[in-house]
Amino acid sequence: MLEEDMEVAIKVVVVGNGAVGKSSMIQRYCKGIFTKDYKKTIGVDFLERQIQINDEDVRLMLWDTAGQEEFDAITKAYYRGAQACVLVFSTTDRESFEAVPSWREKVMAEVGDIPTVLVQNKIDLLDDTVLKNEEAEALAKKLKLRFYRTSVKEDLNVTEVFKYLADKYLQRLKQQNAEDSEVMHTSSNKIGEYFPV
Ligand SMILES: Nc1nc2c(ncn2[C@@H]2O[C@H](COP(=O)(O)OP(=O)(O)OP(=O)(O)O)[C@@H](O)[C@H]2O)c(=O)[nH]1
């Protein structure tokens, strides 16, 4: 168990090519709205939402990063300290799908192997798809990532993406706490050996 009054805050970065729906996903999740307009993200921005996971309050801070390469230098700095990641590509944009491995590498280079999900957005546009279902599934398998299909427009599966990440992060935190207390226990035993009372 985590300490009762300890608030867990998780920094989540949402990455992927331009126009795949990153800003829309964050707006949908934090404000419950969807707009048709495309306003290119310049640099980064963040919104937050509080949720409960097994009676624990968790604050998710969602960092919206620009998909356009021209902002690469700025966005990279914002990956630092990230504890979870959403990798987004679009059903109607093949390039965004092919760019997924390089986004994953960029994030890993800054923050290592943090809990990550792969998301295929704009599933409402499946009639105009530019990739086969199996291709996306194979990529998820190759990268060893949980895979979700979402429609930010129709509000499909967006909540599930963030709940999964929060869950996964808490699991890791608890495991880490358990390991830490194990280490303390073991070392105090050792001190006992050298300084018996
Ligand atoms: N049909 C459909 N359109 C969507 C969906 N999600 C986002 N869009 C639209 O896609 C366009 C781009 O969305 P944004 O959220 O601005 O994309 P972004 O990934 O933040 O783009 P950058 O800021 O350039 O990185 C907008 O016109 C959205 O309305 C969806 O699930 N379905």
The ligand as an SDF file (V2000), in Angstrom:
LIG
                    3D

 32 34  0  0  0  0  0  0  0  0999 V2000
  -12.5180   12.0870  -37.6080 N   0  0  0  0  0  0  0  0  0  0  0  0
  -11.7030   12.3300  -36.5630 C   0  0  0  0  0  0  0  0  0  0  0  0
  -10.9710   13.4590  -36.5150 N   0  0  0  0  0  0  0  0  0  0  0  0
  -10.1680   13.6550  -35.4370 C   0  0  0  0  0  0  0  0  0  0  0  0
  -10.0750   12.7130  -34.3830 C   0  0  0  0  0  0  0  0  0  0  0  0
   -9.1880   13.1890  -33.4730 N   0  0  0  0  0  0  0  0  0  0  0  0
   -8.7510   14.3700  -33.9470 C   0  0  0  0  0  0  0  0  0  0  0  0
   -9.3440   14.6710  -35.1340 N   0  0  0  0  0  0  0  0  0  0  0  0
   -9.1190   15.8620  -35.9800 C   0  0  0  0  0  0  0  0  0  0  0  0
   -7.7890   15.8100  -36.4710 O   0  0  0  0  0  0  0  0  0  0  0  0
   -7.2350   17.1250  -36.6030 C   0  0  0  0  0  0  0  0  0  0  0  0
   -5.8970   17.2130  -35.8760 C   0  0  0  0  0  0  0  0  0  0  0  0
   -6.1170   17.0640  -34.4980 O   0  0  0  0  0  0  0  0  0  0  0  0
   -5.1060   17.6800  -33.3950 P   0  0  0  0  0  0  0  0  0  0  0  0
   -5.6150   17.2000  -32.0890 O   0  0  0  0  0  0  0  0  0  0  0  0
   -4.9620   19.1350  -33.5860 O   0  0  0  0  0  0  0  0  0  0  0  0
   -3.7470   16.9600  -33.8290 O   0  0  0  0  0  0  0  0  0  0  0  0
   -2.2950   17.0070  -33.1160 P   0  0  0  0  0  0  0  0  0  0  0  0
   -1.7850   15.6130  -33.1540 O   0  0  0  0  0  0  0  0  0  0  0  0
   -2.4000   17.6410  -31.7830 O   0  0  0  0  0  0  0  0  0  0  0  0
   -1.4410   17.9030  -34.1210 O   0  0  0  0  0  0  0  0  0  0  0  0
   -0.0630   18.7780  -33.8230 P   0  0  0  0  0  0  0  0  0  0  0  0
   -0.4520   19.8140  -32.8320 O   0  0  0  0  0  0  0  0  0  0  0  0
    0.3390   19.3640  -35.1440 O   0  0  0  0  0  0  0  0  0  0  0  0
    0.9670   17.8360  -33.3300 O   0  0  0  0  0  0  0  0  0  0  0  0
   -8.3230   18.0760  -36.0610 C   0  0  0  0  0  0  0  0  0  0  0  0
   -9.0130   18.6140  -37.1480 O   0  0  0  0  0  0  0  0  0  0  0  0
   -9.2070   17.1780  -35.2150 C   0  0  0  0  0  0  0  0  0  0  0  0
  -10.5240   17.6590  -35.1590 O   0  0  0  0  0  0  0  0  0  0  0  0
  -10.8710   11.5090  -34.4610 C   0  0  0  0  0  0  0  0  0  0  0  0
  -10.8560   10.6180  -33.6090 O   0  0  0  0  0  0  0  0  0  0  0  0
  -11.6490   11.3650  -35.5840 N   0  0  0  0  0  0  0  0  0  0  0  0
  1  2  1  0
  2  3  2  0
  2 32  1  0
  3  4  1  0
  4  5  2  0
  4  8  1  0
  5  6  1  0
  5 30  1  0
  6  7  2  0
  7  8  1  0
  8  9  1  0
  9 10  1  0
  9 28  1  0
 10 11  1  0
 11 12  1  0
 11 26  1  0
 12 13  1  0
 13 14  1  0
 14 15  2  0
 14 16  1  0
 14 17  1  0
 17 18  1  0
 18 19  2  0
 18 20  1  0
 18 21  1  0
 21 22  1  0
 22 23  2  0
 22 24  1  0
 22 25  1  0
 26 27  1  0
 26 28  1  0
 28 29  1  0
 30 31  2  0
 30 32  1  0
M  END
$$$$
